[in-house]
Amino acid sequence: MNDGVKTGKQQPLLEIRNLRVELNQARGKGRLSVLDGVSLSVSKGEIVGIVGESGCGKSVLSLSVLGLLPNAMQMTEGEIWYKGKHPLHQLRDKELRGFRGKELSMVFQDPMSSLNDGLTVGTQVIETLRLHLGCSRKEAVERTVRLFRKVGLSRPEALLSEYPHQLSGGMRQRIMIAMAVSCNPGLLIADEPTTALDVTIQAQILDLMKKIREEDGTSIPTCRSRWSEVTSDEYYTTPLERRKNSCGRFYLGGYHNNGGHQREKVFCRPVSCTVAGARFRLVSFTANSRCRPLPFRRHLHH
């Protein structure tokens, strides 16, 4: 019997069930729980905002889906299903390579160090296309130029021969996004895609991510350290989109979603431990009411 198959409703594109990841500490100090019982699902064409402070486990969750955990970390419990029929948690690295880039892709959080400084940006995108799609070099070059235009880069032909150190942070991140969507993946994980970028460029990157979702129907789990980015109109422009998209909070390796994937409920009734751990005042809101601050709570309640 296939545990990933469900009937009676649409199958999520990605489903994570009770995921637990542990870190083997040095000098025989035992294991440290990094993720503890994380469960979430992502539907086709949905943006899921995952919010939490630095070090809470957002990036580890993203790497777990792609099977890119460091050697010191191990997934000890849980399941990760893609399209309800591919058990990513059971696949070997060689089998996962067939999914990475083509079906599952990721935008890493540091655009300054994510690209290879020894290769031109054109070479890096062209290599991805030829590896996963098997196209000729000429076709790969043409597709790369179109991708650069799609992500809002000017003079795309000239960029093919430029190196990462010659580009600004915003341009590098656009290159990373172009590479990530080059094979039209069904799932695009965005791990802090606006890190180290100024506010204006951050807004442009958020707009670009939303455009990709609208044009390609790509599902986008996106990790954030600030609530403001999940509430921004770059992601949610209409009440319908607010209902379709979802968000939740990460705290101490756990994922909390007490809003039933409805963003307004998440902010109006936050998990108190997340509010305390993040050490800032959240703002709750509804469609027809004024904003009011939520009080800081010193004690953690689970």
LINKA-V374859 format. One record per pair of residues at least 4 apart in sequence whose ideal C-beta (glycine too) atoms are under 7 Angstrom apart, sorted by sequence separation. I is the first residue (numbers start at 1). J is the second residue. If there is no record, write none. Layout:
I_J ; I_J
This chain:
25_29 ; 42_46 ; 52_56 ; 57_61 ; 58_62 ; 59_63 ; 60_64 ; 69_73 ; 82_86 ; 87_91 ; 91_95 ; 93_97 ; 96_100 ; 98_102 ; 99_103 ; 100_104 ; 101_105 ; 110_114 ; 119_123 ; 121_125 ; 122_126 ; 123_127 ; 124_128 ; 125_129 ; 126_130 ; 127_131 ; 128_132 ; 129_133 ; 130_134 ; 135_139 ; 136_140 ; 137_141 ; 138_142 ; 139_143 ; 140_144 ; 141_145 ; 142_146 ; 143_147 ; 144_148 ; 145_149 ; 146_150 ; 147_151 ; 149_153 ; 155_159 ; 158_162 ; 162_166 ; 167_171 ; 169_173 ; 170_174 ; 171_175 ; 172_176 ; 173_177 ; 174_178 ; 175_179 ; 176_180 ; 177_181 ; 178_182 ; 181_185 ; 197_201 ; 198_202 ; 199_203 ; 200_204 ; 201_205 ; 202_206 ; 203_207 ; 204_208 ; 205_209 ; 206_210 ; 207_211 ; 208_212 ; 209_213 ; 210_214 ; 211_215 ; 212_216 ; 227_231 ; 228_232 ; 233_237 ; 237_241 ; 239_243 ; 240_244 ; 241_245 ; 257_261 ; 259_263 ; 262_266 ; 263_267 ; 264_268 ; 265_269 ; 266_270 ; 270_274 ; 272_276 ; 273_277 ; 274_278 ; 285_289 ; 6_11 ; 25_30 ; 63_68 ; 64_69 ; 81_86 ; 91_96 ; 99_104 ; 119_124 ; 130_135 ; 135_140 ; 148_153 ; 162_167 ; 167_172 ; 197_202 ; 213_218 ; 224_229 ; 230_235 ; 236_241 ; 250_255 ; 251_256 ; 260_265 ; 270_275 ; 25_31 ; 42_48 ; 52_58 ; 63_69 ; 69_75 ; 81_87 ; 82_88 ; 108_114 ; 115_121 ; 129_135 ; 153_159 ; 212_218 ; 224_230 ; 236_242 ; 259_265 ; 285_291 ; 24_31 ; 25_32 ; 130_137 ; 149_156 ; 181_188 ; 213_220 ; 248_255 ; 249_256 ; 259_266 ; 275_282 ; 23_31 ; 50_58 ; 79_87 ; 80_88 ; 88_96 ; 116_124 ; 148_156 ; 164_172 ; 180_188 ; 194_202 ; 197_205 ; 248_256 ; 258_266 ; 283_291 ; 284_292 ; 22_31 ; 23_32 ; 80_89 ; 115_124 ; 236_245 ; 248_257 ; 257_266 ; 22_32 ; 79_89 ; 130_140 ; 235_245 ; 259_269 ; 283_293 ; 284_294 ; 22_33 ; 23_34 ; 64_75 ; 78_89 ; 126_137 ; 129_140 ; 145_156 ; 148_159 ; 194_205 ; 209_220 ; 258_269 ; 22_34 ; 145_157 ; 193_205 ; 194_206 ; 270_282 ; 281_293 ; 282_294 ; 20_33 ; 21_34 ; 60_73 ; 258_271 ; 281_294 ; 21_35 ; 75_89 ; 126_140 ; 129_143 ; 20_35 ; 65_80 ; 126_141 ; 129_144 ; 246_261 ; 256_271 ; 267_282 ; 281_296 ; 19_35 ; 20_36 ; 64_80 ; 144_160 ; 193_209 ; 247_263 ; 268_284 ; 20_37 ; 230_247 ; 246_263 ; 267_284 ; 126_144 ; 153_171 ; 245_263 ; 248_266 ; 256_274 ; 267_285 ; 268_286 ; 18_37 ; 19_38 ; 125_144 ; 141_160 ; 190_209 ; 243_262 ; 247_266 ; 275_294 ; 173_193 ; 276_296 ; 18_39 ; 67_88 ; 82_103 ; 153_174 ; 242_263 ; 264_285 ; 275_296 ; 276_297 ; 16_38 ; 17_39 ; 35_57 ; 122_144 ; 125_147 ; 152_174 ; 242_264 ; 249_271 ; 251_273 ; 264_286 ; 275_297 ; 276_298 ; 16_39 ; 34_57 ; 38_61 ; 65_88 ; 151_174 ; 206_229 ; 251_274 ; 16_40 ; 67_91 ; 173_197 ; 188_212 ; 210_234 ; 270_294 ; 276_300 ; 35_60 ; 210_235 ; 249_274 ; 252_277 ; 272_297 ; 15_41 ; 34_60 ; 35_61 ; 67_93 ; 151_177 ; 206_232 ; 251_277 ; 14_41 ; 101_128 ; 151_178 ; 169_196 ; 170_197 ; 207_234 ; 236_263 ; 273_300 ; 14_42 ; 169_197 ; 206_234 ; 272_300 ; 273_301 ; 12_41 ; 13_42 ; 67_96 ; 206_235 ; 272_301 ; 273_302 ; 12_42 ; 13_43 ; 102_132 ; 148_178 ; 188_218 ; 190_220 ; 12_43 ; 13_44 ; 101_132 ; 147_178 ; 170_201 ; 177_208 ; 181_212 ; 192_223 ; 203_234 ; 173_205 ; 184_216 ; 186_218 ; 187_219 ; 188_220 ; 189_221 ; 190_222 ; 191_223 ; 192_224 ; 10_43 ; 185_218 ; 186_219 ; 190_223 ; 192_225 ; 66_100 ; 170_204 ; 147_182 ; 181_216 ; 194_229 ; 122_159 ; 181_218 ; 66_104 ; 121_159 ; 122_160 ; 21_60 ; 34_73 ; 65_104 ; 122_161 ; 66_106 ; 120_160 ; 120_161 ; 121_162 ; 120_162 ; 21_64 ; 120_163 ; 121_164 ; 62_106 ; 19_64 ; 117_163 ; 117_164 ; 21_69 ; 24_72 ; 117_165 ; 239_287 ; 23_72 ; 115_164 ; 23_73 ; 133_183 ; 128_179 ; 132_183 ; 21_73 ; 22_74 ; 21_74 ; 125_178 ; 129_182 ; 21_75 ; 22_76 ; 121_175 ; 125_179 ; 128_182 ; 124_179 ; 227_282 ; 19_75 ; 20_76 ; 152_208 ; 20_77 ; 112_169 ; 115_172 ; 125_182 ; 151_208 ; 20_78 ; 111_169 ; 18_77 ; 19_78 ; 18_78 ; 112_172 ; 115_175 ; 17_78 ; 19_80 ; 111_172 ; 115_176 ; 16_78 ; 17_79 ; 111_173 ; 114_176 ; 16_80 ; 111_176 ; 15_81 ; 14_82 ; 108_176 ; 107_176 ; 13_83 ; 107_177 ; 11_83 ; 11_84 ; 107_180 ; 106_180 ; 105_180 ; 105_181 ; 4_81 ; 6_84 ; 5_84 ; 4_84 ; 5_85 ; 105_185 ; 4_85 ; 102_183 ; 104_185 ; 107_188 ; 101_183 ; 103_185 ; 109_191 ; 2_85 ; 4_87 ; 102_185 ; 103_186 ; 104_187 ; 105_188 ; 106_189 ; 107_190 ; 108_191 ; 109_192 ; 103_187 ; 107_191 ; 109_193 ; 112_196 ; 106_191 ; 110_195 ; 111_196 ; 107_193 ; 109_195 ; 110_196 ; 65_189 ; 62_189 ; 62_191 ; 59_191 ; 58_191 ; 42_187 ; 62_223 ; 59_223 ; 58_223 ; 47_213 ; 45_213 ; 50_221 ; 54_225 ; 45_217 ; 50_222 ; 53_225 ; 13_186 ; 14_187 ; 44_217 ; 46_219 ; 47_220 ; 48_221 ; 49_222 ; 50_223 ; 51_224 ; 52_225 ; 13_187 ; 45_219 ; 50_224 ; 44_219 ; 47_222 ; 49_224 ; 43_219 ; 51_227 ; 42_219 ; 42_221 ; 51_230 ; 49_230 ; 47_235 ; 58_250 ; 57_250 ; 56_250 ; 56_251 ; 51_247 ; 56_252 ; 57_253 ; 52_249 ; 56_253 ; 46_244 ; 47_245 ; 48_246 ; 49_247 ; 50_248 ; 51_249 ; 52_250 ; 46_245 ; 48_247 ; 51_250 ; 52_251 ; 46_246 ; 50_250 ; 14_219 ; 13_219 ; 40_248 ; 40_255 ; 38_254 ; 39_255 ; 36_253 ; 37_254 ; 38_255 ; 40_257 ; 35_253 ; 36_254 ; 34_253 ; 33_253 ; 53_277 ; 53_278
